[in-house]
Amino acid sequence: MCQLLGMNCNVPTDIVFSFTGFAMRGGHTDTHHDGWGIAFFEGAGVRHFVDHQAAVASPIAELIKRYPIKSTNVIAHIRKATQGQVALENCHPFVRELWGRYWVFAHNGDLKDFAPTLDGAYRPVGSTDSERAFCYLLQELRARFGDTAPALGPLRAALAGLIAEIAAHGTFNLMLSDGTALFAHCATSLHYVVRRYPFVTAKLSDEDISVDFSQVTTPNDRVAVIVTEPLTTNENWTRFAPGELKVFVDGLPQEKEID
């Protein structure tokens, strides 16, 4: 199946270090060679890059590794196709508008017999189960809350119910963000680490690269990195429980109920 990478921060931060290791899994240290993509929130806008080539062979991936785009919310994906041909329209993450904000979504898994009725503005362009699930999520959120965005607590509760409904059809690891928070749901495998003061030197597991984060951060910075499998060999990654939905805001998981 595919792999996911997300980043949520309290200040705009680049994802070059984590993406460099993650991209190696797109055809070099792993077999996820059926396309890749990444989306960065910047204010109300989104920079969105996808490519049907393997990440290790993609010139666009090389651009991302060398160009430090800074963002507070990032979602990336490397694809191992289970449904839908290898084509640009089937590359994650997917982007749609809801409540006057962009939403970005990526999925790792395989949904069987998932054919919801899509009767509104959200319809898939490609042929993946993932894009169908994303369209269904947004359609049902609009149906429940109308044209006004809910507070984070009710939104999280609504998403939890919808995710459970979709997950009944198969494996549904996902990441979803509107640029203010990052939602991550684990079906089989997700891990996260929060990088904050005192920062340490981290070493990638898929590439011989280390970074001393104390040299490129301030004591107030917080960066949460969420990924299918840990990216570094010397950081304390926390594993999600199966079925767990976490919400990350300003570089921290929200452990308590959200208003």
N, C-alpha and C positions, 0 to 999 in steps of 0.2 A: 504494500500500500504506500501512500504518499507520506511526506513528512511536513510538519508545520514549524514555523518560527514566528514568534511575536515579541515585540518590545513595547513597554509602557514606562514613561519617565515623568519626572516632575519638571524637567527642563529639556529643551530640544537637544537631542543627542544623536550621534551617528551610529549606524549599525554595522560599520565596515568590518570590525573584528569578528562579530558573531556570524555575519553573512558569509565571510570568507570561509570559515569552517563548514557552515551549513551547505554552501554551494558545492563543496567537494563531494558531498553525498549524492549530488545529482549526476552520477555517472562515473565517479572515481573510487571513493571509498564505499559506495553503496550503489544500488541498481536503479535509482530513481531518475531515469533519463528521458522521460516522456514530456518534458517541458517544465517550466518554472515561472514564477512571477513574484513581484513584490509591490507593495503600495505604502506610501509615506503620507501621513497627514501633515499639512502645513497650513495653519489657520483654518479657513473654511474649505481649502482646496486639497486635492489629492494628487500626488505624482504616482502614476500607475505604469509599471513596466511588466510585460509578459513576453515569453518567447517559447515556441514549440521545440526549440533545440534543447539538448541537455545543458544544464547549468555550467558544467565544466568546459563546454565547447562554445558557449554563447558570448559573442562580443558585448552584448548588453549586460551580461553578468559581470564581465570585466570592468565595464563602466561603473557599475554599482560598487565594486570593490575599491575603485580608485577615487570615486567622487563622494566625499563625506556629506551626504544629505542629512540634515539634522531635523529630527521630528520627535514628538512626544508619544506617538503611536505608530507602530509599523507592523505589518503582517506580510509574511513571505511563505512560499510553498514550493516544494519540488514534487513533481508528479510521477507516479508509477500507475499507468492507466488501468482501471478496472472496468469503467463504462465510458463510452465515447472514444472516438478515434484521436490520434495524436494530431492536434490542430490548434491553432492560435485561440480560437473561440472557446476551447475547452480548458485553457490554462487558468489556474487560480493565481491570485485572488480575484474575485468578482466584485464589481462596484455598482451600487444603485443609490438612488436618492430616496429618503424618507424623512418627513418633517423638516424639509429644508436643509438637511444635512446629508453628506455622503456617508454611506455605510460600506464597509469592506468585509469580505467573508472568504474563508478558506476552510476546506474540509479534508480530513484524512479518514478513509474508510470505504465501505461499500454498502449501499442501501438496496435491498431486494424488494421488488414489487411496490416501489414507492412512486405512485402516479397520482398526486393530489390534483384536485380541480383548481386551476389557476384562472380566476375569473376577473382579475383586476388589471392594474397597470404593470404588474411584475410577471414577465414571461422570459423563459430561458432563450438565449441566442444559440448556445451550443447544445450538446446532447448528453451532458453528464447528470448523474443523480445529484451531484453537489449543487449545481446551479439551480436545479429544480427545488432543492431543499431551501436554498437561500431565498428564492422568489416566494416560496410558501411562507417562510418565516416573516418576511416583510409584509406580505399580504395580510397575514393573520394579526400582526401587530397593529397595522393600520385599521383593521376591522375592529379591534378591541379598544383602541385609544383614539380613533378618529384622526383629526388633523392637528392635534396638540400632543407634543411629546410628553410622556409621563416622567415622573421623578425616577431616579435610579432604582429605588426599592421595588416599586410596582413593575418596572421594566424587567428587572432580574427575575421576579416571580413569574411573569408571563413567559419569559424565555425558557425558564426551567420546565414549565409545563409543555411548551411546544417542542423543546428538545427531546423530552421523554417520549412524546408522541412519535416523533420522527425516528428516534433511536430504536423503537420497537421493530423497525424494518432492517436493522443491521448495525454496522459499526459507524459511530458518529462522533469522532473527535473533531472539534472545530475551534476556530477563532473568529471573532466578530468584533468590530469596533466602529464607532461613529466619530472618533477623534477626541472624545472626552473620557472614555473608559474603554478597556479591552476585556471582553468576555472570552473565557476559555473553558471548553467542556471536554472532559476526558472520558472516553469509552474504554480504551485499552492502554494508552501510554501517553502521558504528558509530564513534563518536569519543569520546575522554575527555580531561578535564583534571583535574589535581590542584591544588587551591588550598591554599597553605600559606605560611608566613612566608618572605619579606616579602610580605604581601598587597598587591594592586593594586586599582585601580578598574576594574571590568568594565562593558562597555556591551552591552546586548542588541542582536541583529541584527533582531529582529521587533517591537521596541517602543522608543520613545525614552526608555529608562530606564537609569541607571547606578547602581552601588553601589560605594562605597569599602569593601572588605572589611576593611581595616585598622582601621576604626572599630567593627566588630561582631564581632571575633574576638580570640583570644589568640595569642601566638607558638607555642603548642603545638598549635593546631587544624590538622586536615587534612580536606579535603573532596574526594572524587572525584566528579565529575559525568560520567555516561555518557549519550550521546544519539545519535539517528540522524544528525542533522546539527548542526554546531556552533551554539550558542546565542548566542555573543558574537563581536564583531568584533575584539577586541584581546587575546585570550588565545591561548596556544599549544596548540591541540588536537592530540592524537595520534590518527591514524587506525588502526583495527584492520585487520589483514590478513584477507582472505577466509578463512573456515574457522577463525579464531582464537577460542579460548575463554579468557577472562581471569577471574580471581577477585580480587575486591577485599575487603580486610580492613582495618579501621581507617583508611580513607581512602587506601589505597595498593594498586596492583596487585601481586599476588604473582608476581614474576618467576622465582623459583626453585621447585624441587619442594617440595611441602608434605607434611610428615609426617602 
